[in-house]
């Protein structure tokens, strides 16, 4: 991660996410590290390689979709073609994610914006939003 910032590993939401990811889908291969990314689930589907990202809820589905799109793009750069699956076990729901031209354009814009922030001399001023109270990065903004 940029500037070696990692989420608070003792954050209860991080612990819960880790627990859900470890306890669900017991028959599938879990947590494969590939360079700087960690794939929650990898399996061979009827149409080829499928990577799964397990989330505790669909509350942040848009950002989860972008995360999975990033993983698909990184796999593509490595010469692997895959489809993605967002999995929400508590909701008993799955959503297929494919790296379409539209999603690729959104991903490219997000990556450019992230890089713009990374290359700033200092962090941007924090802005309190409703997600701050549960954020595993909160100490970086508010300490």
Secondary structure, 3 states (H helix, E strand, C coil): CHHHCCCCCCCHHHHHHHHHHHHCCCCCEEEEEECCEEEEEEEEECCEEEEEEECCCCCCHHHHHHHHHHHHHHHHHCCCCEEEEEEEHHHCEEEEECCCHHHHHHHHHHHHHHHHHHCCCCCCCCCCCCCHHHCCCHHHHHC
